[in-house]
């Protein structure tokens, strides 16, 4: 019988370290071998090897996910594997180690089957996740469903909290978080991570989870548990990766998307109320005391006036958390009053956020006065700095830029208008509810407060055509789509009619090289036609249901025609580029 010594080491997972050691001990001991394994976990080393262990050893097995100092084993036969292989293929690993040392291999593989069963339950992971997208509608829940499905299929316990437009659902409890092996944050907006302190966190986008949930889960484990580089450089690369993720997570675009996500419900409510006031006539709201006037007061006088302050406030909130909210809201309202509009609100939000963040981190007070900081000192100083800067530095230049942009768009020639519609339409289809889509949408929404309605019409029409075109294609050319895709076409039609572009995502994720270019062409054409026909839209959401509101859409017949043409073109291109398939079983020939 042989005497084994070894080291099991994983840089981030104590579970893998000890599971590999235990598997090697059990299988070797069952066959009469003597084994001692040193465990080098992420926080401590247990059962360290001593000089007498080295002196009596026949061979060394290293189950490693990182490089270690092997100089003490220079006079011994060494066999090296990963911790994962030591857990799942223990018997074979031990036989290979014996052969490498010139010793007879005598470990039965049927023993490994028992070991695999006994360790499979231990290898099951507990995952908690949070999903959140800027609108909090489709992407949020699609990412959650994908993570749940793929996590369960891999045998893991997974619970996902969705932070959508109606608040958090399936909220994670303290017990859920405490029991979790890894936390996945799949979000394009600010997510408070303070409750996950001390847990390994993997951060990604909602789009990544929708398209490849299994890959996201695997990457979460890989990032937390494995590295193939030397220990020192490995730790450096992990630190660099985390720094890069932090920079991406706290970057300006993330803060802007957070502001947009909180602003959208305000804009949608206000825009639809304004559109409803037009039922009584395009200028009926000018007559005081009428229902039309009341609707316009609520939608235009209140909701739309809150649009920019909410945008600015939550940009600042994303940067500095609660200390940024007060100066952000006030700075946003000042942008409205100074005529700086949507652009001024963005500037005010970033200014307020970074000022509040700097003050929070640099003002040091005795513990007895610390309570004054969040309720008095930070709001006062940050609001003072932001307010004075908006009045004396930012307000006038941004007002000039805002007015110039509005005048340019309103006086734009037909050729330039068509080009703008083409670009906005392609952006709406490019990532179907992702950052590029939201950038085009936010740009158009910002122009509503300046009474510029054509870009909003182009954007909504272009956002409807991808799912509508796919739904039409699945109906007309059934042989290009499998049964699941044909069934999903019904849902895609409803989502398209509701202006939820995300209805196209399942098709794009499955066949991106054919689907994404096809829907981009259709949406670009739709946006260009909408601008060519000078259609305008006063409501920022609602899809086909808004078209029933009188006077909400200018040049309504041509606007509907734009959507129909884009839908047909999208479907035609998809039918042309996708190959026929058959998911019907072929009957056996008659004998």
VOGU-3710 file (C-alpha; in Angstrom, 3 decimals, decimal comma):
1> xxxxxxxxxx> 0,000/0,000/0,000  1,156/3,552/-0,769  1,472/6,626/1,380  -0,065/9,696/-0,243  0,423/13,288/0,786  -1,090/16,230/-0,992  -2,368/19,777/-1,100  -5,871/20,921/-2,012  -6,114/24,639/-2,777  -8,757/26,925/-4,279
11> xxxxxxxxxx> -8,215/30,709/-4,015  -11,858/31,641/-3,371  -13,805/28,489/-2,448  -13,357/26,744/0,885  -16,024/24,265/-0,242  -14,042/23,053/-3,260  -10,831/22,900/-1,225  -12,299/20,603/1,424  -14,440/18,552/-0,968  -11,383/17,660/-3,066
21> xxxxxxxxxx> -9,391/16,717/0,031  -12,212/14,618/1,454  -12,775/12,779/-1,844  -9,072/11,874/-2,105  -8,911/10,754/1,547  -12,011/8,574/1,344  -11,267/6,750/-1,905  -7,586/6,179/-1,002  -8,411/4,994/2,537  -11,072/2,604/1,181
31> xxxxxxxxxx> -8,273/0,855/-0,748  -5,873/0,667/2,166  -3,636/3,617/1,348  -2,393/6,151/3,892  -3,342/9,731/3,016  -2,764/13,189/4,448  -4,015/16,276/2,561  -3,201/19,873/3,447  -6,127/22,250/2,709  -5,233/25,783/1,601
41> xxxxxxxxxx> -8,581/27,588/1,575  -9,205/31,275/0,832  -8,985/32,244/4,516  -6,942/29,585/6,309  -4,788/26,455/5,957  -5,802/23,277/7,776  -3,986/19,947/8,348  -0,594/21,357/7,282  2,005/18,864/6,099  4,982/18,327/8,405
51> xxxxxxxxxx> 8,560/17,215/7,696  7,796/13,667/8,855  4,912/13,475/6,383  7,240/14,466/3,541  9,856/11,935/4,640  7,419/8,988/4,612  5,525/9,860/1,407  5,579/7,750/-1,753  4,012/10,428/-3,912  2,322/13,841/-3,837
61> xxxxxxxxxx> -1,105/14,700/-5,301  -1,815/18,407/-5,829  -5,494/19,336/-6,348  -5,064/22,973/-7,276  -6,923/25,900/-8,795  -3,938/28,176/-8,227  -0,171/27,862/-8,221  1,620/27,177/-4,944  5,205/26,816/-3,815  6,183/23,212/-4,669
71> xxxxxxxxxx> 9,851/23,410/-3,658  9,285/21,196/-0,603  8,205/18,362/-2,931  11,322/18,523/-5,152  12,484/14,989/-4,199  9,063/13,333/-4,612  6,882/12,211/-7,513  4,195/14,879/-8,006  0,859/14,492/-9,793  -1,271/17,627/-10,305
81> xxxxxxxxxx> -5,000/18,023/-11,145  -7,751/20,588/-10,562  -9,979/20,455/-7,480  -12,961/19,826/-9,726  -11,384/16,703/-11,238  -10,289/15,479/-7,812  -13,944/15,684/-6,721  -15,633/14,135/-9,765  -13,000/11,643/-10,994  -11,228/10,668/-7,786
91> xxxxxxxxxx> -10,498/6,998/-8,484  -8,982/7,678/-11,877  -6,891/10,535/-10,476  -5,464/8,255/-7,768  -4,658/5,470/-10,255  -2,943/7,952/-12,570  -0,912/9,275/-9,618  0,170/5,748/-8,662  1,260/4,979/-12,224  3,146/8,290/-12,425
101> xxxxxxxxxx> 5,093/7,242/-9,331  5,838/3,790/-10,767  3,461/2,049/-8,327  0,701/-0,462/-9,204  -2,706/1,083/-9,842  -5,235/-0,859/-7,748  -8,194/1,460/-7,203  -11,527/0,303/-8,640  -13,567/2,727/-10,716  -16,899/1,434/-9,414
111> xxxxxxxxxx> -15,945/2,979/-6,075  -15,872/6,336/-7,814  -19,529/6,011/-8,764  -20,458/5,842/-5,093  -18,219/8,815/-4,374  -19,805/10,902/-7,105  -23,254/10,258/-5,692  -22,144/11,040/-2,169  -20,541/14,362/-3,160  -23,103/15,543/-5,713
121> xxxxxxxxxx> -25,404/16,927/-3,034  -22,487/18,752/-1,469  -21,522/20,275/-4,810  -24,992/21,766/-5,272  -24,750/25,526/-4,915  -27,122/28,086/-3,466  -27,447/31,133/-5,712  -29,234/34,397/-5,061  -29,646/36,973/-7,800  -31,097/40,402/-8,480
131> xxxxxxxxxx> -32,283/41,522/-11,916  -33,106/45,125/-12,842  -33,339/46,971/-16,171  -33,981/50,680/-16,868  -37,688/50,290/-17,638  -38,225/47,436/-15,178  -40,540/45,619/-17,548  -39,501/42,848/-19,920  -35,735/42,499/-19,503  -35,990/42,347/-15,712
141> xxxxxxxxxx> -38,326/39,360/-15,701  -36,857/37,624/-18,734  -33,417/37,664/-17,081  -34,920/36,320/-13,851  -36,749/33,508/-15,642  -33,645/32,546/-17,601  -31,474/32,412/-14,469  -34,064/30,337/-12,602  -34,450/27,896/-15,468  -30,740/27,365/-16,118
151> xxxxxxxxxx> -29,848/27,324/-12,423  -32,424/24,652/-11,670  -31,375/22,651/-14,735  -27,806/22,606/-13,414  -29,039/21,265/-10,068  -28,522/24,443/-8,044  -30,880/26,132/-5,596  -31,556/29,614/-6,950  -33,752/32,506/-5,873  -34,060/35,675/-7,946
161> xxxxxxxxxx> -35,332/39,063/-6,795  -36,725/41,283/-9,561  -36,471/45,041/-9,094  -39,032/46,094/-11,679  -41,173/49,115/-12,373  -43,704/48,050/-9,715  -41,103/47,475/-7,010  -39,178/44,436/-5,830  -40,732/40,982/-6,214  -39,578/37,707/-4,605
171> xxxxxxxxxx> -37,410/39,715/-2,248  -34,348/37,982/-0,846  -34,455/37,438/2,901  -31,478/37,714/5,218  -31,570/33,916/5,505  -31,455/33,512/1,695  -28,408/35,741/1,473  -26,644/34,158/4,439  -27,013/30,673/2,906  -25,907/31,717/-0,586
181> xxxxxxxxxx> -22,639/30,564/-2,133  -22,666/33,295/-4,775  -24,648/36,447/-5,609  -25,430/37,388/-9,210  -26,337/41,030/-9,919  -27,821/41,143/-13,420  -28,652/44,833/-13,758  -28,326/47,897/-15,970  -29,278/50,264/-13,147  -28,136/51,021/-9,611
191> xxxxxxxxxx> -28,636/48,113/-7,209  -27,894/48,493/-3,496  -25,336/45,799/-2,690  -24,782/46,614/0,989  -26,832/43,608/2,146  -24,490/41,272/0,260  -21,383/42,334/2,201  -18,986/39,430/2,624  -20,518/37,381/-0,213  -18,888/36,684/-3,582
201> xxxxxxxxxx> -20,717/38,828/-6,134  -20,773/38,455/-9,897  -22,010/41,513/-11,807  -23,333/41,440/-15,349  -26,043/42,994/-17,514  -29,630/41,860/-17,901  -28,961/41,277/-21,595  -26,210/38,788/-20,810  -28,525/36,832/-18,514  -31,320/36,790/-21,092
211> xxxxxxxxxx> -29,045/35,575/-23,884  -26,828/33,142/-21,963  -28,011/32,488/-18,416  -26,052/29,245/-18,185  -22,889/31,105/-19,148  -23,565/33,794/-16,557  -23,989/31,184/-13,818  -20,851/29,367/-14,881  -18,911/32,644/-15,060  -20,078/33,504/-11,552
221> xxxxxxxxxx> -18,582/30,279/-10,206  -15,460/30,594/-12,333  -14,796/34,172/-11,277  -15,183/33,248/-7,632  -13,455/29,892/-7,584  -10,860/29,249/-10,285  -7,740/30,781/-11,799  -5,051/29,324/-13,990  -2,398/31,972/-13,295  0,272/32,093/-10,544
231> xxxxxxxxxx> -0,968/33,079/-7,120  0,446/36,596/-7,025  -0,406/37,540/-10,590  -3,724/35,731/-10,221  -4,693/37,858/-7,262  -3,605/40,932/-9,185  -5,723/39,973/-12,185  -8,752/39,344/-9,982  -8,267/42,738/-8,351  -7,934/44,370/-11,750
241> xxxxxxxxxx> -11,061/42,615/-12,992  -13,024/43,763/-9,967  -11,755/47,312/-10,452  -12,839/47,203/-14,084  -16,296/45,927/-13,125  -16,556/48,646/-10,481  -15,654/51,294/-13,035  -18,230/49,919/-15,451  -20,851/49,617/-12,753  -20,404/53,165/-11,523
251> xxxxxxxxxx> -19,808/54,719/-14,955  -21,784/57,709/-16,238  -23,969/55,643/-18,545  -25,139/53,437/-15,689  -26,091/56,548/-13,689  -27,942/57,998/-16,672  -29,916/54,769/-17,151  -30,861/54,785/-13,477  -32,228/58,313/-13,832  -34,126/57,348/-16,985
261> xxxxxxxxxx> -35,634/54,274/-15,288  -37,174/56,409/-12,529  -38,222/59,129/-14,957  -40,089/56,860/-17,392  -43,234/56,221/-15,283  -43,588/59,966/-14,736  -43,224/60,659/-18,462  -45,591/57,895/-19,510  -48,303/58,956/-17,062  -47,946/62,613/-18,015
271> xxxxxxxxxx> -47,783/61,947/-21,745  -50,872/59,753/-21,784  -52,844/62,288/-19,748  -51,836/65,007/-22,200  -52,904/62,758/-25,074  -56,261/62,146/-23,384  -56,836/65,894/-23,171  -56,635/66,037/-26,981  -59,774/63,882/-27,245  -61,726/67,088/-26,709
281> xxxxxxxxxx> -59,766/68,980/-29,367  -56,165/69,853/-29,941  -56,544/73,193/-28,097  -59,501/72,363/-25,834  -57,247/72,522/-22,749  -56,985/76,302/-23,152  -60,555/76,707/-21,899  -60,321/76,896/-18,120  -62,564/74,715/-15,997  -62,935/71,947/-18,579
291> xxxxxxxxxx> -61,887/68,331/-18,199  -59,374/68,837/-21,003  -57,775/71,678/-19,015  -57,646/69,485/-15,891  -55,977/66,640/-17,781  -53,427/69,017/-19,269  -52,721/70,502/-15,828  -52,037/67,061/-14,386  -50,044/65,755/-17,344  -48,277/68,818/-18,697
301> xxxxxxxxxx> -48,314/71,179/-15,733  -47,330/68,676/-13,055  -46,040/65,355/-14,434  -43,930/66,850/-17,216  -42,556/69,480/-14,852  -41,400/66,631/-12,585  -39,773/64,760/-15,469  -36,434/66,571/-15,415  -36,143/66,853/-11,592  -36,772/63,105/-11,220
311> xxxxxxxxxx> -34,188/62,365/-13,926  -31,591/64,589/-12,234  -32,455/63,386/-8,733  -31,982/59,719/-9,500  -28,839/60,234/-11,574  -27,421/61,828/-8,423  -28,889/59,035/-6,288  -27,105/56,443/-8,439  -23,789/58,246/-7,900  -23,965/59,199/-4,223
321> xxxxxxxxxx> -26,947/57,236/-2,883  -29,331/59,197/-0,634  -27,066/62,241/-0,122  -27,340/62,932/-3,860  -31,134/62,936/-4,017  -31,849/66,378/-2,525  -29,382/68,436/-4,601  -30,284/66,367/-7,664  -34,020/67,065/-7,407  -33,466/70,761/-6,732
331> xxxxxxxxxx> -30,874/71,057/-9,497  -33,267/69,377/-11,927  -36,079/71,753/-11,045  -33,725/74,684/-11,527  -32,836/73,321/-14,976  -36,540/73,515/-15,878  -36,923/77,032/-14,482  -33,752/78,245/-16,222  -34,887/76,846/-19,587  -32,015/74,327/-19,708
341> xxxxxxxxxx> -34,516/71,478/-20,099  -33,596/67,825/-20,449  -29,897/68,488/-21,102  -29,711/70,786/-18,087  -31,293/68,090/-15,957  -28,613/65,596/-16,977  -25,878/68,112/-16,138  -27,543/68,931/-12,805  -27,841/65,248/-11,915  -24,192/64,458/-12,497
351> xxxxxxxxxx> -23,075/67,669/-10,803  -25,233/66,981/-7,751  -24,124/63,357/-7,527  -20,408/63,985/-7,645  -20,590/67,034/-5,353  -22,588/65,084/-2,761  -20,241/62,122/-3,071  -17,159/64,297/-2,539  -18,689/66,055/0,455  -19,815/62,774/1,998
361> xxxxxxxxxx> -16,364/61,237/1,705  -14,342/64,282/2,751  -16,288/65,928/5,567  -15,099/64,419/8,853  -17,025/65,160/12,035  -16,775/64,018/15,667  -19,045/61,089/16,422  -21,285/63,336/18,518  -22,031/65,500/15,452  -22,167/62,726/12,847
371> xxxxxxxxxx> -25,974/62,693/13,000  -26,059/66,216/11,550  -24,250/65,170/8,398  -27,064/63,448/6,436  -29,918/65,748/7,499  -28,250/69,170/7,626  -24,682/69,506/6,403  -24,745/67,410/3,217  -28,138/68,647/1,896  -27,284/72,287/2,674
381> xxxxxxxxxx> -23,789/72,378/1,199  -24,491/70,187/-1,835  -27,670/72,103/-2,722  -25,857/75,424/-2,282  -23,015/74,362/-4,587  -25,341/72,876/-7,213  -27,787/75,802/-7,103  -25,138/78,494/-7,497  -23,398/76,537/-10,246  -26,658/76,092/-12,151
391> xxxxxxxxxx> -27,460/79,822/-11,912  -24,054/81,327/-12,637  -22,254/78,679/-14,722  -24,428/75,968/-16,270  -27,878/77,428/-16,803  -27,335/79,937/-19,607  -24,961/77,904/-21,839  -27,069/74,755/-21,567  -30,253/76,747/-22,197  -28,677/78,062/-25,395
401> xxxxxxxxxx> -27,655/74,543/-26,473  -31,107/73,174/-25,626  -32,910/75,893/-27,567  -30,544/75,554/-30,532  -31,076/71,789/-30,663  -34,850/72,208/-30,469  -34,840/74,868/-33,202  -32,637/72,701/-35,411  -34,920/69,689/-35,031  -38,092/71,700/-35,589
411> xxxxxxxxxx> -36,642/73,379/-38,683  -35,013/70,263/-40,049  -35,394/69,604/-43,778  -37,024/66,426/-45,005  -33,747/64,742/-45,984  -32,195/65,314/-42,556  -35,427/64,254/-40,848  -35,446/60,970/-42,762  -31,800/60,384/-41,849  -32,527/61,026/-38,161
421> xxxxxxxxxx> -35,486/58,636/-38,294  -33,294/56,031/-39,972  -30,686/56,232/-37,199  -33,215/56,273/-34,354  -35,081/53,321/-35,862  -31,932/51,225/-36,198  -30,971/52,045/-32,597  -34,351/50,841/-31,334  -33,845/47,413/-32,919  -30,127/46,994/-32,269
431> xxxxxxxxxx> -30,403/45,690/-28,703  -34,193/45,530/-28,254  -34,646/47,346/-24,955  -30,960/47,541/-24,063  -28,745/50,607/-23,605  -28,714/51,689/-27,277  -32,493/51,330/-27,487  -32,895/53,323/-24,266  -30,565/56,062/-25,526  -32,762/56,617/-28,594
441> xxxxxxxxxx> -35,903/56,524/-26,463  -34,544/58,923/-23,830  -33,444/61,366/-26,555  -36,958/61,422/-28,017  -38,675/61,695/-24,630  -36,499/64,670/-23,729  -37,760/66,537/-26,800  -41,424/66,207/-25,782  -41,091/69,014/-23,236  -39,922/71,235/-26,120
451> xxxxxxxxxx> -43,004/70,360/-28,226  -40,898/68,342/-30,677  -43,009/65,244/-31,373  -41,656/63,685/-34,597  -38,696/61,766/-33,079  -41,016/60,228/-30,466  -43,286/58,950/-33,231  -40,345/57,461/-35,140  -38,959/55,765/-32,048  -42,234/54,156/-30,973
461> xxxxxxxxxx> -43,038/52,930/-34,481  -39,529/51,501/-34,885  -39,752/49,824/-31,481  -42,970/48,052/-32,431  -41,834/46,519/-35,712  -39,223/43,950/-34,497  -41,649/41,759/-32,507  -44,471/42,415/-34,989  -42,251/41,432/-37,932  -41,135/38,261/-36,172
471> xxxxxxxxxx> -44,709/37,374/-35,271  -45,748/37,823/-38,904  -42,814/35,713/-40,110  -43,691/32,850/-37,761  -47,262/32,919/-39,090  -46,446/33,183/-42,811  -43,359/30,938/-42,963  -43,904/28,261/-40,342  -41,197/26,065/-41,851  -38,521/28,633/-40,826
481> xxxxxxxxxx> -39,312/28,336/-37,115  -39,634/25,480/-34,658  -42,745/24,832/-32,601  -41,590/26,895/-29,613  -40,788/29,868/-31,843  -44,172/29,670/-33,532  -45,916/29,649/-30,161  -43,779/32,566/-28,980  -44,879/34,482/-32,077  -48,317/34,987/-30,516
491> xxxxxxxxxx> -46,786/36,643/-27,473  -44,432/38,660/-29,678  -47,418/40,092/-31,547  -49,022/41,315/-28,320  -45,713/42,745/-27,068  -45,141/44,516/-30,381  -48,592/46,077/-30,325  -47,812/47,275/-26,791  -44,448/48,860/-27,806  -42,353/46,320/-25,921
501> xxxxxxxxxx> -39,414/45,669/-28,263  -38,091/42,959/-25,936  -40,540/40,537/-27,526  -37,910/39,996/-30,238  -35,147/38,964/-27,822  -35,749/35,173/-27,752  -35,417/35,032/-31,536  -32,348/37,290/-31,598  -30,650/35,283/-28,862  -31,180/32,051/-30,800
511> xxxxxxxxxx> -30,138/33,329/-34,238  -28,489/36,758/-33,833  -26,653/36,908/-37,176  -29,897/36,635/-39,140  -32,463/38,190/-36,810  -30,705/41,358/-35,609  -29,768/42,725/-39,083  -33,259/41,886/-40,353  -35,107/43,728/-37,613  -32,673/46,671/-37,793
521> xxxxxxxxxx> -33,468/47,157/-41,489  -37,212/47,027/-40,810  -37,030/49,429/-37,868  -34,724/51,851/-39,676  -37,163/51,949/-42,599  -40,090/52,485/-40,224  -38,350/55,369/-38,434  -37,376/56,996/-41,730  -40,914/56,704/-43,138  -42,427/58,136/-39,959
531> xxxxxxxxxx> -40,167/61,188/-40,210  -40,745/61,453/-43,988  -44,505/61,596/-43,424  -43,987/64,189/-40,637  -45,882/62,096/-38,130  -45,765/63,286/-34,519  -46,606/61,542/-31,250  -47,478/63,327/-28,031  -47,564/60,221/-25,810  -44,266/58,483/-24,986
541> xxxxxxxxxx> -45,633/54,947/-24,678  -48,672/52,767/-25,187  -48,113/51,283/-28,621  -51,133/50,719/-30,819  -53,513/51,625/-27,992  -52,435/55,286/-28,124  -53,410/55,480/-31,780  -57,072/55,352/-30,742  -56,770/58,640/-28,839  -57,898/61,457/-31,149
551> xxxxxxxxxx> -55,171/63,992/-31,988  -52,483/62,075/-30,064  -50,788/61,226/-33,382  -50,428/63,643/-36,272  -50,825/62,235/-39,792  -52,198/59,005/-38,320  -52,898/57,097/-41,588  -49,312/57,500/-42,806  -48,000/56,624/-39,342  -49,903/53,327/-39,364
561> xxxxxxxxxx> -48,661/52,726/-42,910  -45,054/53,224/-41,703  -45,503/50,565/-39,037  -47,154/48,137/-41,479  -44,402/48,591/-44,091  -41,673/48,080/-41,485  -43,408/44,968/-40,172  -43,786/43,425/-43,647  -40,203/44,268/-44,638  -38,871/42,764/-41,393
571> xxxxxxxxxx> -40,858/39,576/-41,960  -39,829/39,360/-45,633  -36,112/39,668/-44,835  -36,384/37,079/-42,071  -38,134/34,643/-44,394  -35,451/35,210/-47,029  -32,421/34,759/-44,761  -33,645/31,968/-42,468  -33,370/28,424/-43,725  -36,316/26,033/-43,685
581> xxxxxxxxxx> -36,262/23,601/-40,787  -38,339/20,603/-39,816  -39,205/19,712/-36,246  -41,755/17,102/-37,284  -40,566/13,501/-36,723  -40,193/11,546/-39,950  -42,473/8,526/-40,064  -40,835/5,145/-40,411  -41,308/3,568/-43,862  -43,986/0,909/-44,101
591> x> -42,678/-2,626/-44,210
//
